[in-house]
Amino acid sequence: MASLRDLPIDAFIDALSIPCCYIDLDGDVLLWNGHATTLFGWERAEVLHQALPVVEHLESALETWSPLLLQYPFSTTAMTPFQHKDGSLVYATAYLQSFSIHDFNGYFLAFLPKGFGPLISTEQFNLLHHFQSMIEQSTYYLSANAEGVIHEINPMLCELIGAPNHRFIGQNWFELIHPVYKHNPIADTVRHALVSDRIWNGEMPIYSKRHATNVCWLNLTVVPILSEDGDVLQYTAFGFDVSDKKRLEREVEYLAYYNDLTGLLNKKGWLREYRDILQSTDQTEGLVHIALFDIDRFKIINESFGSRVGNELLLQIKERAARYLPESSVMFHPSGGLFGVLFLEQSKEEVFQLLRQLQYELQRPFRIYHHSIMLSISIGCVFYPSATNSLEELYTRAESALFKGKRIGVGTIQFVTKDMDDAFSRQIHIEKALYKALEEKHFYLEYQPKYELKTDRLIGFEALLRWHHDELGQIPPSEFIPLAEEMALIVPINNWVILEAAKQLKAWQPLVDQPLSMGVNISPNQFRSESFINTLRNIKQQLNLNPSDVILEITESLVMQQTEEIIARMNQIKRLDYRLSIDDFGTGFSSLQYLKSFPVDELKIDKVFLDDWLTSKSHLLNVIVHLGKSLNLHVVAEGVEDQEMLDHLKTTDCDSFQGFLYAKPMSPHRIVHMLTNQVDNKKH
């Protein structure tokens, strides 16, 4: 009887007792054996010269295999879902090898399904691995008996380890594991996998003279060779050296979780390393304190002395702080001049004394490259148990305490107080509720009337965003809008506001004879977003609304940036025929000289200048009105709450006003009532 080695290639794959096939580089099937038909349902005639049907997204798979097989001529997949002809999934490990057959280049695929047995005879499996001598030449290979005793090992693996093959014959193959990992449960993991899944693939650390200073890692696949009764005859293991990949992974992990300069955990690494610390504290009924200490004006030190001095300063701070902190504490380094300390078990009084001592020591002069540098250190601290059970929230509260202390003055030590804790809890509550507020329609609009100054005639409205929370009650815009900005929610919220306000204007305009306009505040983030322009186009097209009736109010601070992007966006809006207004004008005087170049229609004078006139009778208000009119802008006075103020405005060229003197913000229902009944709109 001819040996399997002597069979032609098509007869050879038919003789193998595993499902297998050949495909060309484009994925078309060249050879297909009977076991593949049994496993996948497709007959040979159905698949020959057709794209391999068992792999979903075949083109993408080929793109993955090609570079892999350039590096490793033989590879495996993990237990992978393949497609059966009837549409069901077949789970199998695929063995993939690059081959050239009669001038055809392509891939040999063998499939080992989960629970498939007997898998393959010893002769067949050895033939598969030694076919065209490729496996022997390109992988690290050994075979062991059912007890794991090595009886064959190839020269490549011997060379990698740095010892002759007779050194390993008769040893248990788990003795190859690096001594550093001898207590690691990897051997038990492999044994369990081989018993339950029959195949194991993973990364194993071994000793290697080639990697004398580091552990050598092999990506190994271990396959049991079974008898016809299903008993294990031997194990065959083969794989590739992935030590460089593991080294790169360690370097990437280090950069992700450690500060590259000081070697301390960064914020991300610290949160990961101590993610269970609060649960441990609960179990022991202990205390945890988190303190953040920051070098005041560290940026100035870097700019004045250079980054070389700044880096050395950070290293000396780390060393000096470590000398005065308890051994039980953990120091970490989130960024720049900001350090953190995790205190375990100490009381609040002890932590305060430790922080005072630390602050004193760090504020003594540092001698760096002939420079004597003195620092000011500010500290924020929070303790647990507290109103939160999240380590990240505790960090945020310590950070807020630090910033609050800095607002009081540099060199402070600020603990989180009960009031601060309550404020943090409210903020977290609001942040969580913000995600649902728009979807569940908790936002609504009120509208403040705007009047012509000379005639007291109603000429329009300003839309004002409001939020009523079921538990927290009415939440002021000054509280939730900055949070929405931080959470990147302001754009969808603002887009809803302008659409809702435009719909209301369209509904109200037929109720009166005179023209009505609608002012809408636009956040800087919304102004820059592409969805904003799309929203404006949709309003113009779908509502059949005259865009010039809508006034988009942008902040003076945004205008002052004077970037090409900002001016280009303003011109885009003007081409759509919307009007532009500069809101709260006068708070940034450097913008006055640029005002002439902006394509704006309206100027809204900030209330602070009206209040200034009431208290000091300053001419500044008149100057701003005159400036606006000289540029042919419509000038609006905001916040008119006093009759004397209104009488004075009527002596100027100001065009219109809004304020509590005539009308507070109203609900849409009240606006409709006001318009339809033509009541006197003054002094509501």
Rosetta blueprint (number, residue, H / E / L):
1 M L
2 A L
3 S L
4 L H
5 R H
6 D H
7 L L
8 P L
9 I H
10 D H
11 A H
12 F H
13 I H
14 D H
15 A H
16 L L
17 S L
18 I L
19 P L
20 C E
21 C E
22 Y E
23 I E
24 D E
25 L L
26 D L
27 G L
28 D E
29 V E
30 L E
31 L E
32 W E
33 N L
34 G H
35 H H
36 A H
37 T H
38 T H
39 L H
40 F H
41 G L
42 W L
43 E L
44 R H
45 A H
46 E H
47 V H
48 L E
49 H L
50 Q L
51 A E
52 L L
53 P L
54 V L
55 V L
56 E L
57 H L
58 L H
59 E H
60 S H
61 A H
62 L H
63 E H
64 T H
65 W H
66 S H
67 P H
68 L H
69 L H
70 L H
71 Q H
72 Y L
73 P L
74 F E
75 S E
76 T E
77 T L
78 A L
79 M L
80 T E
81 P E
82 F E
83 Q E
84 H L
85 K L
86 D L
87 G L
88 S L
89 L E
90 V E
91 Y E
92 A E
93 T E
94 A E
95 Y E
96 L E
97 Q E
98 S E
99 F E
100 S E
101 I E
102 H L
103 D L
104 F E
105 N E
106 G E
107 Y E
108 F E
109 L E
110 A E
111 F E
112 L E
113 P E
114 K L
115 G L
116 F L
117 G L
118 P L
119 L L
120 I L
121 S L
122 T H
123 E H
124 Q H
125 F H
126 N H
127 L H
128 L H
129 H H
130 H H
131 F H
132 Q H
133 S H
134 M H
135 I H
136 E H
137 Q H
138 S H
139 T L
140 Y E
141 Y E
142 L E
143 S E
144 A E
145 N E
146 A L
147 E L
148 G L
149 V E
150 I E
151 H E
152 E E
153 I E
154 N L
155 P H
156 M H
157 L H
158 C H
159 E H
160 L H
161 I H
162 G L
163 A L
164 P L
165 N H
166 H H
167 R H
168 F L
169 I L
170 G L
171 Q L
172 N E
173 W H
174 F H
175 E H
176 L H
177 I E
178 H L
179 P H
180 V H
181 Y H
182 K L
183 H L
184 N L
185 P L
186 I H
187 A H
188 D H
189 T H
190 V H
191 R H
192 H H
193 A H
194 L H
195 V H
196 S H
197 D L
198 R L
199 I L
200 W E
201 N E
202 G E
203 E E
204 M E
205 P E
206 I E
207 Y L
208 S L
209 K H
210 R H
211 H H
212 A L
213 T L
214 N L
215 V L
216 C E
217 W E
218 L E
219 N E
220 L E
221 T E
222 V E
223 V E
224 P E
225 I E
226 L E
227 S L
228 E L
229 D L
230 G L
231 D L
232 V E
233 L E
234 Q E
235 Y E
236 T E
237 A E
238 F E
239 G E
240 F E
241 D E
242 V L
243 S H
244 D H
245 K H
246 K H
247 R H
248 L H
249 E H
250 R H
251 E H
252 V H
253 E H
254 Y H
255 L H
256 A H
257 Y H
258 Y E
259 N L
260 D L
261 L L
262 T L
263 G L
264 L L
265 L E
266 N L
267 K H
268 K H
269 G H
270 W H
271 L H
272 R H
273 E H
274 Y L
275 R L
276 D L
277 I H
278 L H
279 Q H
280 S H
281 T H
282 D H
283 Q H
284 T H
285 E L
286 G L
287 L L
288 V E
289 H E
290 I E
291 A E
292 L E
293 F E
294 D E
295 I E
296 D L
297 R L
298 F H
299 K H
300 I H
301 I H
302 N H
303 E H
304 S H
305 F H
306 G L
307 S H
308 R H
309 V H
310 G H
311 N H
312 E H
313 L H
314 L H
315 L H
316 Q H
317 I H
318 K H
319 E H
320 R H
321 A H
322 A H
323 R H
324 Y H
325 L L
326 P L
327 E L
328 S L
329 S L
330 V E
331 M E
332 F E
333 H E
334 P E
335 S E
336 G L
337 G L
338 L E
339 F E
340 G E
341 V E
342 L E
343 F E
344 L E
345 E L
346 Q L
347 S L
348 K H
349 E H
350 E H
351 V H
352 F H
353 Q H
354 L H
355 L H
356 R H
357 Q H
358 L H
359 Q H
360 Y H
361 E H
362 L H
363 Q L
364 R L
365 P L
366 F E
367 R E
368 I E
369 Y L
370 H L
371 H E
372 S E
373 I E
374 M L
375 L L
376 S L
377 I E
378 S E
379 I E
380 G E
381 C E
382 V E
383 F E
384 Y E
385 P L
386 S L
387 A L
388 T L
389 N L
390 S L
391 L H
392 E H
393 E H
394 L H
395 Y H
396 T H
397 R H
398 A H
399 E H
400 S H
401 A H
402 L H
403 F H
404 K H
405 G H
406 K H
407 R H
408 I H
409 G L
410 V L
411 G L
412 T L
413 I E
414 Q E
415 F E
416 V L
417 T L
418 K H
419 D H
420 M H
421 D H
422 D H
423 A H
424 F H
425 S H
426 R H
427 Q H
428 I H
429 H H
430 I H
431 E H
432 K H
433 A H
434 L H
435 Y H
436 K H
437 A H
438 L L
439 E L
440 E L
441 K L
442 H L
443 F E
444 Y E
445 L E
446 E E
447 Y E
448 Q E
449 P E
450 K E
451 Y E
452 E E
453 L L
454 K L
455 T L
456 D L
457 R L
458 L E
459 I E
460 G E
461 F E
462 E E
463 A E
464 L E
465 L E
466 R E
467 W E
468 H E
469 H E
470 D L
471 E L
472 L L
473 G E
474 Q E
475 I E
476 P L
477 P H
478 S H
479 E H
480 F H
481 I H
482 P H
483 L H
484 A H
485 E H
486 E H
487 M L
488 A L
489 L L
490 I H
491 V H
492 P H
493 I H
494 N H
495 N H
496 W H
497 V H
498 I H
499 L H
500 E H
501 A H
502 A H
503 K H
504 Q H
505 L H
506 K H
507 A H
508 W H
509 Q H
510 P H
511 L H
512 V L
513 D L
514 Q L
515 P L
516 L L
517 S E
518 M E
519 G E
520 V E
521 N E
522 I L
523 S L
524 P H
525 N H
526 Q H
527 F H
528 R H
529 S L
530 E H
531 S H
532 F H
533 I H
534 N H
535 T H
536 L H
537 R H
538 N H
539 I H
540 K H
541 Q H
542 Q H
543 L L
544 N L
545 L L
546 N L
547 P H
548 S H
549 D H
550 V E
551 I E
552 L E
553 E E
554 I E
555 T E
556 E H
557 S H
558 L H
559 V H
560 M L
561 Q L
562 Q L
563 T L
564 E H
565 E H
566 I H
567 I H
568 A H
569 R H
570 M H
571 N H
572 Q H
573 I H
574 K H
575 R H
576 L L
577 D L
578 Y L
579 R E
580 L E
581 S E
582 I E
583 D E
584 D E
585 F E
586 G L
587 T L
588 G L
589 F H
590 S H
591 S H
592 L H
593 Q H
594 Y H
595 L H
596 K H
597 S H
598 F L
599 P L
600 V L
601 D L
602 E E
603 L E
604 K E
605 I E
606 D L
607 K H
608 V H
609 F H
610 L H
611 D H
612 D H
613 W H
614 L H
615 T H
616 S H
617 K L
618 S L
619 H L
620 L H
621 L H
622 N H
623 V H
624 I H
625 V H
626 H H
627 L H
628 G H
629 K H
630 S H
631 L L
632 N L
633 L L
634 H E
635 V E
636 V E
637 A E
638 E L
639 G L
640 V L
641 E L
642 D L
643 Q H
644 E H
645 M H
646 L H
647 D H
648 H H
649 L H
650 K L
651 T L
652 T L
653 D L
654 C L
655 D L
656 S E
657 F E
658 Q L
659 G L
660 F L
661 L L
662 Y L
663 A L
664 K L
665 P L
666 M E
667 S L
668 P H
669 H H
670 R H
671 I H
672 V H
673 H H
674 M H
675 L H
676 T H
677 N H
678 Q L
679 V L
680 D L
681 N L
682 K L
683 K L
684 H L
